[in-house]
Amino acid sequence: MIEQNAAKYELLITRLIGASPETVYRVWTERTGEWWAPKPYTTPEVNIDLRPGGRCRMLMRAPDGTNLPDEEGVFLEVEPNRKIVFTNAFAPGWIPQDPFMVVIVTFEPEGSGTRYTARVRHWNEETLKSHEAMGFHEGWGIVAAQLAELAEGQAAATAA
């Protein structure tokens, strides 16, 4: 019952990445500024305290130099090389703020690579539709491709 209701307001991106879950996780957590924003946007500031309750903040910048509103929240669950859950419903210190989403990212072994999945759950239909209208599928698809490119490049460099 809970899973069914969660999926009602869920958007999803999945991609098979040709690198191990450990490599994809490492790129996700250590090279976030290189893939977080769909190019030509950039992410000049990344503040990650990768633990439950830790800060999760990214600043994205438009090609014209305009900073977009901060994306800030907290991590809820961190399982190295397997799963990261974060939300913007809280600021650090568990200070409530207007919620928009909970993101569940998984890194599952599949063949010789990783099934990367980002499930983005919203509180209601209005926020889900707003996120879709903002270009969720295109934008999150682009960043998944950017993450894949970096992870596959790192895997190739390590193998060489």
Phi and psi in degrees as GROMACS dihedral restraints (atoms count N, CA, C in turn):
[ dihedral_restraints ]
;  ai    aj    ak    al  type     phi  dphi    fc
    3     4     5     6     1   -62.8    20    10
    4     5     6     7     1   -46.6    20    10
    6     7     8     9     1   -59.9    20    10
    7     8     9    10     1   -40.3    20    10
    9    10    11    12     1   -63.2    20    10
   10    11    12    13     1   -44.3    20    10
   12    13    14    15     1   -66.9    20    10
   13    14    15    16     1   -39.0    20    10
   15    16    17    18     1   -61.9    20    10
   16    17    18    19     1   -42.8    20    10
   18    19    20    21     1   -66.6    20    10
   19    20    21    22     1   -23.3    20    10
   21    22    23    24     1   -58.6    20    10
   22    23    24    25     1   -34.8    20    10
   24    25    26    27     1  -116.9    20    10
   25    26    27    28     1    36.0    20    10
   27    28    29    30     1  -111.8    20    10
   28    29    30    31     1   137.8    20    10
   30    31    32    33     1  -111.8    20    10
   31    32    33    34     1   147.6    20    10
   33    34    35    36     1  -139.8    20    10
   34    35    36    37     1   139.4    20    10
   36    37    38    39     1  -128.4    20    10
   37    38    39    40     1   134.3    20    10
   39    40    41    42     1  -138.5    20    10
   40    41    42    43     1   150.2    20    10
   42    43    44    45     1  -156.8    20    10
   43    44    45    46     1   139.4    20    10
   45    46    47    48     1   -87.2    20    10
   46    47    48    49     1   123.3    20    10
   48    49    50    51     1  -113.3    20    10
   49    50    51    52     1   132.6    20    10
   51    52    53    54     1   -80.6    20    10
   52    53    54    55     1    58.4    20    10
   54    55    56    57     1  -156.8    20    10
   55    56    57    58     1   159.7    20    10
   57    58    59    60     1   -67.3    20    10
   58    59    60    61     1   157.2    20    10
   60    61    62    63     1   -56.2    20    10
   61    62    63    64     1   -35.1    20    10
   63    64    65    66     1   -63.9    20    10
   64    65    66    67     1   -41.2    20    10
   66    67    68    69     1   -69.7    20    10
   67    68    69    70     1   -44.3    20    10
   69    70    71    72     1   -63.2    20    10
   70    71    72    73     1   -43.4    20    10
   72    73    74    75     1   -60.9    20    10
   73    74    75    76     1   -44.6    20    10
   75    76    77    78     1   -61.3    20    10
   76    77    78    79     1   -43.4    20    10
   78    79    80    81     1   -66.4    20    10
   79    80    81    82     1   -42.6    20    10
   81    82    83    84     1   -57.6    20    10
   82    83    84    85     1   -43.6    20    10
   84    85    86    87     1   -90.1    20    10
   85    86    87    88     1   -28.5    20    10
   87    88    89    90     1  -105.1    20    10
   88    89    90    91     1   -17.5    20    10
   90    91    92    93     1  -125.0    20    10
   91    92    93    94     1    30.4    20    10
   93    94    95    96     1   -52.6    20    10
   94    95    96    97     1   -43.0    20    10
   96    97    98    99     1   -61.7    20    10
   97    98    99   100     1   -20.1    20    10
   99   100   101   102     1   -84.5    20    10
  100   101   102   103     1   -19.7    20    10
  102   103   104   105     1  -128.3    20    10
  103   104   105   106     1   -13.4    20    10
  105   106   107   108     1   -60.6    20    10
  106   107   108   109     1   -40.4    20    10
  108   109   110   111     1  -101.8    20    10
  109   110   111   112     1   139.6    20    10
  111   112   113   114     1   -68.6    20    10
  112   113   114   115     1   123.3    20    10
  114   115   116   117     1   -59.5    20    10
  115   116   117   118     1   138.2    20    10
  117   118   119   120     1   -91.9    20    10
  118   119   120   121     1     8.1    20    10
  120   121   122   123     1   -66.6    20    10
  121   122   123   124     1   157.5    20    10
  123   124   125   126     1  -129.7    20    10
  124   125   126   127     1   168.1    20    10
  126   127   128   129     1  -126.7    20    10
  127   128   129   130     1    85.0    20    10
  129   130   131   132     1   -74.3    20    10
  130   131   132   133     1   -18.6    20    10
  132   133   134   135     1  -131.0    20    10
  133   134   135   136     1   128.5    20    10
  135   136   137   138     1  -134.1    20    10
  136   137   138   139     1   123.7    20    10
  138   139   140   141     1  -124.7    20    10
  139   140   141   142     1   107.2    20    10
  141   142   143   144     1  -124.9    20    10
  142   143   144   145     1   123.5    20    10
  144   145   146   147     1  -115.0    20    10
  145   146   147   148     1    88.9    20    10
  147   148   149   150     1   -76.1    20    10
  148   149   150   151     1    76.3    20    10
  150   151   152   153     1  -159.5    20    10
  151   152   153   154     1   154.6    20    10
  153   154   155   156     1   -54.8    20    10
  154   155   156   157     1   127.1    20    10
  156   157   158   159     1    90.0    20    10
  157   158   159   160     1    -9.6    20    10
  159   160   161   162     1   -76.0    20    10
  160   161   162   163     1   155.2    20    10
  162   163   164   165     1   -69.7    20    10
  163   164   165   166     1   143.1    20    10
  165   166   167   168     1  -134.8    20    10
  166   167   168   169     1   102.9    20    10
  168   169   170   171     1  -137.8    20    10
  169   170   171   172     1   130.3    20    10
  171   172   173   174     1  -131.5    20    10
  172   173   174   175     1   138.0    20    10
  174   175   176   177     1  -109.5    20    10
  175   176   177   178     1   120.6    20    10
  177   178   179   180     1  -101.9    20    10
  178   179   180   181     1   147.0    20    10
  180   181   182   183     1  -125.8    20    10
  181   182   183   184     1   133.7    20    10
  183   184   185   186     1   -74.6    20    10
  184   185   186   187     1   160.4    20    10
  186   187   188   189     1   -56.9    20    10
  187   188   189   190     1   -26.8    20    10
  189   190   191   192     1   -83.5    20    10
  190   191   192   193     1     3.5    20    10
  192   193   194   195     1    94.0    20    10
  193   194   195   196     1    -3.9    20    10
  195   196   197   198     1   -73.6    20    10
  196   197   198   199     1   129.9    20    10
  198   199   200   201     1   -80.4    20    10
  199   200   201   202     1   134.2    20    10
  201   202   203   204     1   -83.3    20    10
  202   203   204   205     1   161.1    20    10
  204   205   206   207     1   -55.0    20    10
  205   206   207   208     1   140.7    20    10
  207   208   209   210     1   -53.7    20    10
  208   209   210   211     1   141.1    20    10
  210   211   212   213     1  -101.8    20    10
  211   212   213   214     1   107.0    20    10
  213   214   215   216     1  -133.6    20    10
  214   215   216   217     1   143.0    20    10
  216   217   218   219     1  -170.4    20    10
  217   218   219   220     1  -153.7    20    10
  219   220   221   222     1  -136.4    20    10
  220   221   222   223     1   154.2    20    10
  222   223   224   225     1   -80.7    20    10
  223   224   225   226     1   138.3    20    10
  225   226   227   228     1  -103.1    20    10
  226   227   228   229     1   -35.8    20    10
  228   229   230   231     1  -148.4    20    10
  229   230   231   232     1   137.6    20    10
  231   232   233   234     1  -137.7    20    10
  232   233   234   235     1   116.3    20    10
  234   235   236   237     1  -120.7    20    10
  235   236   237   238     1    98.0    20    10
  237   238   239   240     1   -47.0    20    10
  238   239   240   241     1   133.9    20    10
  240   241   242   243     1    68.7    20    10
  241   242   243   244     1     3.7    20    10
  243   244   245   246     1  -132.1    20    10
  244   245   246   247     1   -41.8    20    10
  246   247   248   249     1  -158.3    20    10
  247   248   249   250     1   140.0    20    10
  249   250   251   252     1  -135.0    20    10
  250   251   252   253     1   130.0    20    10
  252   253   254   255     1  -124.9    20    10
  253   254   255   256     1   129.8    20    10
  255   256   257   258     1  -143.2    20    10
  256   257   258   259     1   162.1    20    10
  258   259   260   261     1  -145.2    20    10
  259   260   261   262     1   156.0    20    10
  261   262   263   264     1  -104.2    20    10
  262   263   264   265     1    15.3    20    10
  264   265   266   267     1   -73.4    20    10
  265   266   267   268     1   -17.8    20    10
  267   268   269   270     1  -133.0    20    10
  268   269   270   271     1   146.0    20    10
  270   271   272   273     1   -91.0    20    10
  271   272   273   274     1   166.2    20    10
  273   274   275   276     1   -51.8    20    10
  274   275   276   277     1   145.8    20    10
  276   277   278   279     1    85.4    20    10
  277   278   279   280     1    12.3    20    10
  279   280   281   282     1    59.0    20    10
  280   281   282   283     1    38.5    20    10
  282   283   284   285     1   -87.0    20    10
  283   284   285   286     1   117.5    20    10
  285   286   287   288     1   -62.0    20    10
  286   287   288   289     1   143.3    20    10
  288   289   290   291     1  -143.4    20    10
  289   290   291   292     1   169.9    20    10
  291   292   293   294     1   -57.3    20    10
  292   293   294   295     1   117.7    20    10
  294   295   296   297     1   -79.4    20    10
  295   296   297   298     1   146.3    20    10
  297   298   299   300     1  -125.0    20    10
  298   299   300   301     1   -42.8    20    10
  300   301   302   303     1  -160.0    20    10
  301   302   303   304     1   163.2    20    10
  303   304   305   306     1  -122.7    20    10
  304   305   306   307     1   132.0    20    10
  306   307   308   309     1  -113.4    20    10
  307   308   309   310     1   128.4    20    10
  309   310   311   312     1  -117.3    20    10
  310   311   312   313     1   111.8    20    10
  312   313   314   315     1  -108.2    20    10
  313   314   315   316     1   129.3    20    10
  315   316   317   318     1  -124.2    20    10
  316   317   318   319     1   150.2    20    10
  318   319   320   321     1  -126.3    20    10
  319   320   321   322     1    92.0    20    10
  321   322   323   324     1  -105.4    20    10
  322   323   324   325     1   132.4    20    10
  324   325   326   327     1   -60.3    20    10
  325   326   327   328     1   134.9    20    10
  327   328   329   330     1  -147.2    20    10
  328   329   330   331     1   113.4    20    10
  330   331   332   333     1    58.9    20    10
  331   332   333   334     1  -129.1    20    10
  333   334   335   336     1   -96.4    20    10
  334   335   336   337     1    11.6    20    10
  336   337   338   339     1  -129.8    20    10
  337   338   339   340     1  -150.9    20    10
  339   340   341   342     1  -133.9    20    10
  340   341   342   343     1   132.1    20    10
  342   343   344   345     1   -88.0    20    10
  343   344   345   346     1   105.9    20    10
  345   346   347   348     1   -91.3    20    10
  346   347   348   349     1   126.1    20    10
  348   349   350   351     1  -133.3    20    10
  349   350   351   352     1   131.6    20    10
  351   352   353   354     1  -118.2    20    10
  352   353   354   355     1   112.8    20    10
  354   355   356   357     1  -101.4    20    10
  355   356   357   358     1   123.7    20    10
  357   358   359   360     1  -116.1    20    10
  358   359   360   361     1   109.9    20    10
  360   361   362   363     1  -102.9    20    10
  361   362   363   364     1   136.3    20    10
  363   364   365   366     1  -114.9    20    10
  364   365   366   367     1   159.2    20    10
  366   367   368   369     1   -74.2    20    10
  367   368   369   370     1   -26.8    20    10
  369   370   371   372     1  -156.8    20    10
  370   371   372   373     1   174.9    20    10
  372   373   374   375     1   -65.6    20    10
  373   374   375   376     1   -35.2    20    10
  375   376   377   378     1   -60.9    20    10
  376   377   378   379     1   -47.2    20    10
  378   379   380   381     1   -70.3    20    10
  379   380   381   382     1   -34.0    20    10
  381   382   383   384     1   -61.8    20    10
  382   383   384   385     1   -49.0    20    10
  384   385   386   387     1   -64.3    20    10
  385   386   387   388     1   -36.2    20    10
  387   388   389   390     1   -63.1    20    10
  388   389   390   391     1   -42.8    20    10
  390   391   392   393     1   -66.4    20    10
  391   392   393   394     1   -40.2    20    10
  393   394   395   396     1   -60.9    20    10
  394   395   396   397     1   -44.3    20    10
  396   397   398   399     1   -66.0    20    10
  397   398   399   400     1   -26.7    20    10
  399   400   401   402     1   -73.7    20    10
  400   401   402   403     1    -7.1    20    10
  402   403   404   405     1    97.7    20    10
  403   404   405   406     1    33.2    20    10
  405   406   407   408     1   -48.5    20    10
  406   407   408   409     1   -57.1    20    10
  408   409   410   411     1   -61.2    20    10
  409   410   411   412     1   -44.2    20    10
  411   412   413   414     1   -67.0    20    10
  412   413   414   415     1   -51.0    20    10
  414   415   416   417     1   -63.6    20    10
  415   416   417   418     1   -48.6    20    10
  417   418   419   420     1   -70.3    20    10
  418   419   420   421     1   -28.1    20    10
  420   421   422   423     1   -66.7    20    10
  421   422   423   424     1   -41.6    20    10
  423   424   425   426     1   -62.6    20    10
  424   425   426   427     1   -46.2    20    10
  426   427   428   429     1   -69.4    20    10
  427   428   429   430     1   -31.1    20    10
  429   430   431   432     1   -64.4    20    10
  430   431   432   433     1   -38.7    20    10
  432   433   434   435     1   -66.7    20    10
  433   434   435   436     1   -39.5    20    10
  435   436   437   438     1   -65.4    20    10
  436   437   438   439     1   -42.0    20    10
  438   439   440   441     1   -61.0    20    10
  439   440   441   442     1   -45.5    20    10
  441   442   443   444     1   -60.0    20    10
  442   443   444   445     1   -44.9    20    10
  444   445   446   447     1   -59.7    20    10
  445   446   447   448     1   -45.0    20    10
  447   448   449   450     1   -65.9    20    10
  448   449   450   451     1   -45.5    20    10
  450   451   452   453     1   -65.1    20    10
  451   452   453   454     1   -42.4    20    10
  453   454   455   456     1   -67.2    20    10
  454   455   456   457     1   -36.7    20    10
  456   457   458   459     1   -65.8    20    10
  457   458   459   460     1   -41.7    20    10
  459   460   461   462     1   -66.7    20    10
  460   461   462   463     1   -39.1    20    10
  462   463   464   465     1   -63.9    20    10
  463   464   465   466     1   -41.9    20    10
  465   466   467   468     1   -65.6    20    10
  466   467   468   469     1   -40.8    20    10
  468   469   470   471     1   -65.7    20    10
  469   470   471   472     1   -37.4    20    10
  471   472   473   474     1   -68.9    20    10
  472   473   474   475     1   -37.1    20    10
  474   475   476   477     1   -72.4    20    10
  475   476   477   478     1   -24.6    20    10
